[in-house]
Amino acid sequence: MMRGPCLVIVSLLGLLVVVSSARNETSICKPPPHWSIGDEEPMARSVGQVTVVALLQASCGFCLVQATNMGPLRDKLADRGLTNISYIIVNDQSFASKLLFPVLQSRAPAGMSVYQQLPNQEDVWEILDGSKDDFLIYDRCGRLTFHIRLPLSYLHFPYVEAAINATYYEDYCQNCTFYANVTENKKNETLGSPITDIGKEKQSKPGSLCPEEHTKKKPGDQCKNEHSQEDKGKNNRDHQPKEEERHQPINNDGERHQPINNDGERHQPINNDGERHQPINNDGERHHPIKNKGKHN
């Protein structure tokens, strides 16, 4: 679907197409006049594709720049998924352009068709009512949607790109059966699949469970983000202390701890009148405090 700036540009192009040429106005949404290069009919090979025809002159320096810039334009569109496009460059019939035709070929992107008109054939540029640096855009049914002229056809402007993008996705001239699948695919890309998006959202959360309504598990299969009960049990065991290392409760036979009662009295310090205590050996018996009054035995 076209959005914001692209829609504005295409609308402007539509206005310019109408006022650009009275003769060309009658060509919009119609197949091009028959033209060929010798026995080859380039437009016949482009049925079902969007076709871009560039009228470039090999003897014109800026035309060579335009030919070179068609490569980045093609790559940019291809990166966005616009790949079903046929690009055609047609040189003019002047003598100088015929001599420099190899230069035009070398400047054109690899794989892009470049044609040199034969001397005695009707001029393709005149058949298409075109001029130097014109770009003609045809839809998938071969009908002209945009004829972009100088100066808007300069590729550093966005007009050629916008016209190709609009013609690629929109059935501008209507009733072209080749656009049925393109429109449906574009809607799916824009809206997305609710089931798929929900599934992705669930799976993106760490530790989320597999959506069983969308996935059938095989025996032994396990969701990558789901911790099994066995793993949970193992983790719990890792955090448990070993049996022999567990703390044992103190057993006091169910009795409460009794506080020490000293009847509120303060502890009295032992008075030895400033003398040092002498160790007494009583062979395992309890020590009895001895009070000496300064006398030695």
Phi, psi and chi 1 to 4 in degrees:
 res  aa     phi    psi   chi1   chi2   chi3   chi4
   1 MET       -  140.9  -59.6  -64.9  -68.2      -
   2 MET   -76.8  143.8  -71.0 -174.4  -65.1      -
   3 ARG  -131.4  159.1  -58.1 -178.1 -176.0  -81.5
   4 GLY    22.5 -107.2      -      -      -      -
   5 PRO   -58.8  -38.5  -23.4   33.3      -      -
   6 CYS   -61.9  -42.1 -178.3      -      -      -
   7 LEU   -65.2  -39.3 -176.5   58.8      -      -
   8 VAL   -64.9  -44.3  172.8      -      -      -
   9 ILE   -63.2  -45.1  -67.8  170.4      -      -
  10 VAL   -64.6  -38.5  171.2      -      -      -
  11 SER   -62.0  -41.4  -60.2      -      -      -
  12 LEU   -63.7  -40.9  175.2   60.7      -      -
  13 LEU   -62.4  -39.7  -80.5  171.6      -      -
  14 GLY   -59.7  -40.9      -      -      -      -
  15 LEU   -65.7  -42.4  176.9   61.7      -      -
  16 LEU   -66.7  -33.6  -68.0  172.5      -      -
  17 VAL   -62.9  -39.7  165.4      -      -      -
  18 VAL   -66.8  -40.0  172.2      -      -      -
  19 VAL   -94.9   -5.0  -59.3      -      -      -
  20 SER   -71.1  -38.6   61.7      -      -      -
  21 SER  -157.5  127.4  170.9      -      -      -
  22 ALA   -64.8  -36.7      -      -      -      -
  23 ARG   -70.5  -41.3  175.8 -176.9  171.5 -173.8
  24 ASN   -72.9  -22.4 -158.5   42.2      -      -
  25 GLU   -58.3  -34.6 -178.5  179.7   -6.8      -
  26 THR   -78.6   -7.5   60.1      -      -      -
  27 SER   -91.8  -14.3  -59.1      -      -      -
  28 ILE   -64.7  134.9  -63.4  -61.2      -      -
  29 CYS    65.2   24.1  -73.0      -      -      -
  30 LYS  -124.6  151.6  -66.8 -177.9  179.1 -180.0
  31 PRO   -62.4  151.0  -20.5   31.9      -      -
  32 PRO   -71.7  157.9   28.9  -36.0      -      -
  33 PRO   -59.7  151.7  -17.7   29.0      -      -
  34 HIS   -64.7  130.6  178.9  -91.5      -      -
  35 TRP  -147.2  153.2   63.9  -87.3      -      -
  36 SER  -150.7  164.5   62.6      -      -      -
  37 ILE  -117.3  100.5  -55.5  -66.8      -      -
  38 GLY    65.3 -121.8      -      -      -      -
  39 ASP   -95.6    0.9  -64.4  -28.4      -      -
  40 GLU   -97.3  135.8 -172.3  172.6   -5.5      -
  41 GLU  -115.4   92.9  -62.8 -179.0    4.5      -
  42 PRO   -58.0  -38.7  -25.1   35.6      -      -
  43 MET   -67.1  -28.4  -67.0  -61.0  -63.4      -
  44 ALA   -66.8  -27.3      -      -      -      -
  45 ARG   -81.2   -5.8  -61.3 -174.0  -53.7  164.2
  46 SER  -105.9   11.8  -57.3      -      -      -
  47 VAL   -63.0  131.1  177.2      -      -      -
  48 GLY    91.2   -7.8      -      -      -      -
  49 GLN  -116.1  157.1  -64.0  179.1  -51.6      -
  50 VAL   -76.6  136.2  171.1      -      -      -
  51 THR  -119.8  132.0  -55.6      -      -      -
  52 VAL  -115.5  116.8  179.2      -      -      -
  53 VAL  -109.6  119.9  177.3      -      -      -
  54 ALA  -109.9  127.9      -      -      -      -
  55 LEU   -98.1   98.4  -53.4 -177.8      -      -
  56 LEU  -120.1  142.2  -57.9  179.8      -      -
  57 GLN  -105.4  122.1 -170.9  176.9   39.9      -
  58 ALA   -64.2  -26.8      -      -      -      -
  59 SER   -84.5    1.6   59.1      -      -      -
  60 CYS  -104.1  122.3  164.1      -      -      -
  61 GLY   -60.8  -43.9      -      -      -      -
  62 PHE   -67.9  -31.0 -174.9   75.8      -      -
  63 CYS   -62.6  -35.5  -65.3      -      -      -
  64 LEU   -66.5  -36.7  -62.2  177.7      -      -
  65 VAL   -64.9  -41.4  174.1      -      -      -
  66 GLN   -60.1  -42.3  -70.1  -81.7   84.4      -
  67 ALA   -62.0  -42.0      -      -      -      -
  68 THR   -64.9  -39.7  -58.9      -      -      -
  69 ASN   -72.7  -12.7  -70.9  -22.6      -      -
  70 MET   -68.6  -23.0  -71.3 -177.9   69.8      -
  71 GLY   -65.8  -55.2      -      -      -      -
  72 PRO   -59.4  -35.4  -26.5   34.8      -      -
  73 LEU   -63.2  -46.3  174.1   61.7      -      -
  74 ARG   -61.1  -43.2 -179.8 -177.2   64.3 -179.6
  75 ASP   -66.8  -39.3  -64.2  -20.1      -      -
  76 LYS   -62.8  -44.5  180.0  179.9 -179.8 -179.6
  77 LEU   -67.4  -38.5  -66.2  171.5      -      -
  78 ALA   -64.0  -36.5      -      -      -      -
  79 ASP   -64.3  -25.7  -70.7  -18.7      -      -
  80 ARG   -91.8    5.9  -62.2 -152.1  -53.5 -104.5
  81 GLY    94.6    4.1      -      -      -      -
  82 LEU   -91.4   82.1  -74.1   75.0      -      -
  83 THR  -107.7  -21.9   56.0      -      -      -
  84 ASN   -87.2   63.0 -166.3   22.0      -      -
  85 ILE  -130.7  135.9  -58.1  174.7      -      -
  86 SER  -104.5  125.2  174.2      -      -      -
  87 TYR  -108.1  130.7  -63.3   88.7      -      -
  88 ILE  -132.2  131.0  -61.0  171.9      -      -
  89 ILE  -114.5  131.0  -62.3  175.5      -      -
  90 VAL  -120.9  120.0 -178.6      -      -      -
  91 ASN   -78.5  159.8 -168.0   16.6      -      -
  92 ASP   -87.2 -178.8   76.2  -25.4      -      -
  93 GLN   -97.0    4.2  -72.8 -175.1  -39.3      -
  94 SER   -66.3  155.4   67.6      -      -      -
  95 PHE   -64.2  -44.2  179.5   75.2      -      -
  96 ALA   -61.9  -38.4      -      -      -      -
  97 SER   -68.3  -34.6  -65.9      -      -      -
  98 LYS   -64.4  -40.8  -68.5  176.7 -176.1  177.7
  99 LEU   -65.6  -35.2  -68.3  177.8      -      -
 100 LEU   -95.8   11.2  -64.9  173.6      -      -
 101 PHE   -56.6  -41.5  177.5   67.6      -      -
 102 PRO   -58.6  -32.7  -24.5   34.9      -      -
 103 VAL   -66.4  -42.4  178.2      -      -      -
 104 LEU   -61.4  -41.4 -180.0   60.5      -      -
 105 GLN   -61.5  -41.4  -74.1 -179.0  -53.6      -
 106 SER   -70.8  -29.0   65.5      -      -      -
 107 ARG   -80.2  -24.2  -66.5  -65.6 -172.2   90.7
 108 ALA   -70.7  149.1      -      -      -      -
 109 PRO   -62.5  152.4  -20.4   31.9      -      -
 110 ALA   -60.7  135.9      -      -      -      -
 111 GLY    85.2   -3.3      -      -      -      -
 112 MET   -91.6  134.1 -168.1  168.9  -67.0      -
 113 SER   -73.8  127.3  -59.4      -      -      -
 114 VAL  -124.7  124.8 -176.4      -      -      -
 115 TYR  -115.5  139.4  -66.7   98.4      -      -
 116 GLN  -109.5  123.1  174.4   59.7   58.7      -
 117 GLN   -68.2  147.1  -58.4 -176.3   60.5      -
 118 LEU   -77.4  155.5  -59.8  178.1      -      -
 119 PRO   -61.3  -38.3  -22.4   32.4      -      -
 120 ASN   -99.6    4.2  -61.5  -36.7      -      -
 121 GLN   -87.9  161.7   75.4  169.2   77.0      -
 122 GLU   -66.4  138.6 -173.3  177.7   -0.2      -
 123 ASP   -64.7  120.1 -170.0   -6.8      -      -
 124 VAL   -63.3  -38.1  174.6      -      -      -
 125 TRP   -59.9  -40.8  -72.3   22.9      -      -
 126 GLU   -68.6  -39.0  -68.4 -176.9    2.4      -
 127 ILE   -58.5  -39.9  -64.4  173.9      -      -
 128 LEU   -89.6    4.0  -60.9  176.6      -      -
 129 ASP    53.9   44.3 -172.8   30.9      -      -
 130 GLY  -111.3  168.1      -      -      -      -
 131 SER  -137.7  176.0  -58.9      -      -      -
 132 LYS   -56.2  133.6 -177.7  172.0   64.7   69.8
 133 ASP    71.5   14.4  -70.4  -50.6      -      -
 134 ASP   -74.7  147.0  -77.4    7.9      -      -
 135 PHE  -122.4  127.1  -80.9   79.3      -      -
 136 LEU  -114.8  127.5  -64.7   89.9      -      -
 137 ILE  -110.8  127.3  -43.7  -60.8      -      -
 138 TYR  -118.0  142.9  -62.5   89.3      -      -
 139 ASP   -79.4 -173.8   68.6    5.5      -      -
 140 ARG   -69.5  -17.3  -62.6  171.9 -174.2  -88.6
 141 CYS   -98.7   10.7  -72.3      -      -      -
 142 GLY    80.3   19.2      -      -      -      -
 143 ARG  -101.1  141.6  -60.1  168.7  -61.4 -175.9
 144 LEU   -69.8  125.9 -178.8   66.0      -      -
 145 THR  -107.3  -38.0   54.1      -      -      -
 146 PHE  -142.5  135.4  -63.3   96.5      -      -
 147 HIS  -120.6  104.5 -173.4  158.5      -      -
 148 ILE  -102.8  123.5  -52.1  173.4      -      -
 149 ARG  -110.3  170.5  -57.9  175.4 -178.6  -87.1
 150 LEU   -61.1  144.6  -71.4  176.0      -      -
 151 PRO   -91.4   -1.5   34.6  -36.1      -      -
 152 LEU   -68.5  -16.7  -60.5 -179.6      -      -
 153 SER   -81.5   -6.0   61.6      -      -      -
 154 TYR   -60.3  130.5  -70.5  171.8      -      -
 155 LEU   -74.0  -10.4  -68.9 -179.1      -      -
 156 HIS   -79.4   -8.2   61.3  -89.6      -      -
 157 PHE   -88.8  158.8  -69.2  146.9      -      -
 158 PRO   -87.9    3.9   32.2  -35.6      -      -
 159 TYR   -70.6  -42.2  -57.9  111.7      -      -
 160 VAL   -64.9  -44.8  172.5      -      -      -
 161 GLU   -60.4  -43.7  177.5 -174.6  -16.0      -
 162 ALA   -64.5  -38.3      -      -      -      -
 163 ALA   -66.8  -39.7      -      -      -      -
 164 ILE   -65.8  -44.3  -64.1  173.0      -      -
 165 ASN   -61.5  -43.9 -172.8   81.9      -      -
 166 ALA   -65.2  -42.7      -      -      -      -
 167 THR   -69.1  -29.9  -55.0      -      -      -
 168 TYR   -67.4  -41.5 -166.6   91.4      -      -
 169 TYR  -101.8  -25.9  -72.8  115.3      -      -
 170 GLU  -108.4  133.8  -57.6  -67.4  -26.0      -
 171 ASP   -79.9   76.1 -172.7    5.0      -      -
 172 TYR   -58.0  -41.3 -177.4   78.3      -      -
 173 CYS   -92.1   -6.8  -62.6      -      -      -
 174 GLN    69.4  158.8  -60.5 -176.8   -6.2      -
 175 ASN    63.7   30.4  -59.6  -38.1      -      -
 176 CYS  -103.8  114.7 -178.8      -      -      -
 177 THR   -66.6  -19.9   57.6      -      -      -
 178 PHE   -68.4  -14.4  -68.7  109.2      -      -
 179 TYR   -89.9   -7.0  -79.0   92.8      -      -
 180 ALA   -59.1  -53.3      -      -      -      -
 181 ASN   -69.1  -35.7  -66.5  -26.6      -      -
 182 VAL   -62.9  -44.7  175.2      -      -      -
 183 THR   -64.4  -41.4  -56.0      -      -      -
 184 GLU   -66.4  -43.3 -172.4   64.3   27.1      -
 185 ASN   -64.5  -38.5  -67.7  -22.3      -      -
 186 LYS   -64.9  -38.4 -175.7   60.3  178.0  178.1
 187 LYS   -63.9  -42.2  -72.5 -179.4  179.5  178.9
 188 ASN   -64.0  -39.1  -68.6  -22.6      -      -
 189 GLU   -67.1  -36.2  -68.7  175.8    5.3      -
 190 THR   -76.0  -47.1  -56.5      -      -      -
 191 LEU   -82.7  -35.1  -61.8  177.8      -      -
 192 GLY    79.0  164.9      -      -      -      -
 193 SER   -94.7  119.6  173.6      -      -      -
 194 PRO   -57.6  -42.0  -21.8   31.3      -      -
 195 ILE   -64.6  -44.8  -64.4  177.8      -      -
 196 THR   -64.1  -42.5  -57.9      -      -      -
 197 ASP   -66.3  -40.4  -68.2  -16.9      -      -
 198 ILE   -63.6  -43.0  -68.6  173.7      -      -
 199 GLY   -61.1  -42.0      -      -      -      -
 200 LYS   -65.5  -38.1  -71.6 -178.4  179.2  179.0
 201 GLU   -65.7  -40.3 -177.9  179.9   -5.5      -
 202 LYS   -66.3  -44.1  -71.8 -176.5  177.5 -179.6
 203 GLN   -71.0  -21.0  -67.8  177.4    4.5      -
 204 SER   -76.9  -17.1   64.3      -      -      -
 205 LYS   -83.2  131.2  -64.1 -179.6  180.0  178.9
 206 PRO   -61.6  135.4  -19.4   30.4      -      -
 207 GLY    76.6    6.4      -      -      -      -
 208 SER   -74.1  156.2   61.3      -      -      -
 209 LEU   -85.9  156.9  -59.7  178.2      -      -
 210 CYS   -68.6  135.6  -69.2      -      -      -
 211 PRO   -70.3  100.2   24.2  -30.4      -      -
 212 GLU   -65.9  -24.4  -62.4  179.9   -3.4      -
 213 GLU   -69.7  -18.8   63.0  -87.9   20.3      -
 214 HIS  -112.5  -14.0  -55.4  -57.1      -      -
 215 THR  -128.6  127.2  -54.2      -      -      -
 216 LYS   -95.0  121.9  -66.9 -176.6  179.4  179.8
 217 LYS   -84.5  140.4  -69.8 -175.0  179.3 -179.3
 218 LYS   -90.1  158.5  -62.5  179.9 -179.2  178.7
 219 PRO   -57.6  129.9  -24.4   33.8      -      -
 220 GLY    90.1  -14.0      -      -      -      -
 221 ASP   -78.0  153.8  -74.1   -7.6      -      -
 222 GLN  -149.4  138.6 -169.5  172.5   -1.4      -
 223 CYS   -66.0  137.6 -179.5      -      -      -
 224 LYS   -62.9  -32.7  -67.4 -178.0  179.8  179.1
 225 ASN   -92.8    2.8  -65.5  -32.0      -      -
 226 GLU  -103.8  127.9 -179.6 -177.5   -0.6      -
 227 HIS   -86.6  126.5  -63.7  -71.4      -      -
 228 SER   -75.5  163.2   63.1      -      -      -
 229 GLN   -63.7  -33.6  -65.4  -62.7  -33.0      -
 230 GLU   -65.2  -41.4 -179.6 -179.8   -5.3      -
 231 ASP   -67.1  -38.5  -68.4  -21.5      -      -
 232 LYS   -63.2  -42.8  -71.0 -178.0  179.7  179.2
 233 GLY   -63.4  -39.8      -      -      -      -
 234 LYS   -63.2  -42.0 -178.1  178.6  178.9 -179.3
 235 ASN   -64.4  -37.8  -67.8  -24.2      -      -
 236 ASN   -65.4  -39.8  -69.2  -24.0      -      -
 237 ARG   -65.9  -32.6  -70.6 -163.7  -61.8  -89.2
 238 ASP   -65.8  -28.9  -68.8  -19.5      -      -
 239 HIS   -90.8   -3.6  -66.8  -73.2      -      -
 240 GLN   -87.3  137.0  -64.0  -63.4  -30.1      -
 241 PRO   -68.8  156.9   25.1  -34.0      -      -
 242 LYS   -65.4  157.2  -65.1 -177.7  179.6  179.5
 243 GLU   -59.5  -45.0 -171.5   67.4   26.5      -
 244 GLU   -75.6  -12.3   61.7  -88.1   16.9      -
 245 GLU   -98.4    0.2  -66.7  179.3   -4.8      -
 246 ARG   -68.5  148.8  -66.4 -174.4  179.6 -179.9
 247 HIS   -72.8  133.9  -62.0  -72.2      -      -
 248 GLN   -95.3  131.2  -59.2  -63.4  -30.1      -
 249 PRO   -67.5  150.8   26.5  -33.4      -      -
 250 ILE   -78.4  129.7  -62.2  174.8      -      -
 251 ASN  -104.8  115.5 -172.5    0.3      -      -
 252 ASN  -118.2   27.3   58.8   -1.5      -      -
 253 ASP    58.8   32.8  -60.3  -32.5      -      -
 254 GLY    80.1   -2.3      -      -      -      -
 255 GLU   -85.4  150.4  -61.8  179.1   -1.2      -
 256 ARG   -79.2  153.0  -65.0 -175.7  177.9  179.5
 257 HIS   -69.1  131.2  -63.6  -74.5      -      -
 258 GLN   -96.7  130.6  -59.6  -63.9  -33.5      -
 259 PRO   -70.0  151.0   26.5  -33.3      -      -
 260 ILE   -75.8  127.6  -62.5  175.1      -      -
 261 ASN  -108.6  120.0 -170.9   -1.1      -      -
 262 ASN  -117.5   22.6   59.7   -1.8      -      -
 263 ASP    57.0   30.0  -61.6  -32.6      -      -
 264 GLY    75.8    1.5      -      -      -      -
 265 GLU   -85.3  151.1  -62.2  178.7   -1.5      -
 266 ARG   -82.5  153.3  -66.0 -176.2  178.4  179.8
 267 HIS   -70.0  134.3  -64.2  -75.1      -      -
 268 GLN   -95.2  130.1  -61.7  -61.7  -36.1      -
 269 PRO   -70.0  149.1   26.7  -33.6      -      -
 270 ILE   -75.5  130.0  -62.1  174.5      -      -
 271 ASN  -105.5  118.4 -173.0    4.5      -      -
 272 ASN  -120.9   19.8   58.9    0.7      -      -
 273 ASP    58.7   33.9  -61.5  -30.6      -      -
 274 GLY    83.8   -1.0      -      -      -      -
 275 GLU   -92.3  157.2  -61.6 -179.5   -3.6      -
 276 ARG   -77.8  148.8  -66.5 -176.5  178.6 -179.8
 277 HIS   -73.8  138.0  -65.7  -75.2      -      -
 278 GLN  -102.6  128.6  -59.7  -63.9  -34.8      -
 279 PRO   -65.8  138.2   26.0  -32.7      -      -
 280 ILE  -119.8  131.7  -61.0  176.4      -      -
 281 ASN   -98.3  110.0 -171.3    0.4      -      -
 282 ASN  -115.5   20.3   59.0   -0.7      -      -
 283 ASP    57.5   48.8  -60.2  -33.0      -      -
 284 GLY    94.5  -10.4      -      -      -      -
 285 GLU   -79.9  163.3  -63.5 -179.6    0.4      -
 286 ARG   -67.1  149.4  -65.7 -175.0  177.8  179.6
 287 HIS   -77.9  134.8  -63.9  -76.6      -      -
 288 HIS  -109.7  131.1  -63.9  -77.3      -      -
 289 PRO   -63.1  136.5   24.1  -31.3      -      -
 290 ILE  -113.9  131.1  -62.1  175.5      -      -
 291 LYS  -106.8  115.5 -176.0  175.0 -177.6 -177.4
 292 ASN  -113.5  146.9   52.9   17.4      -      -
 293 LYS  -106.8   39.5  -61.9 -178.9  179.9 -180.0
 294 GLY    92.5   -2.8      -      -      -      -
 295 LYS   -96.3  147.3  -63.9  179.9  178.2 -177.7
 296 HIS  -112.4  135.3  -65.1  -77.9      -      -
 297 ASN   -87.0      -  -66.3  -33.0      -      -
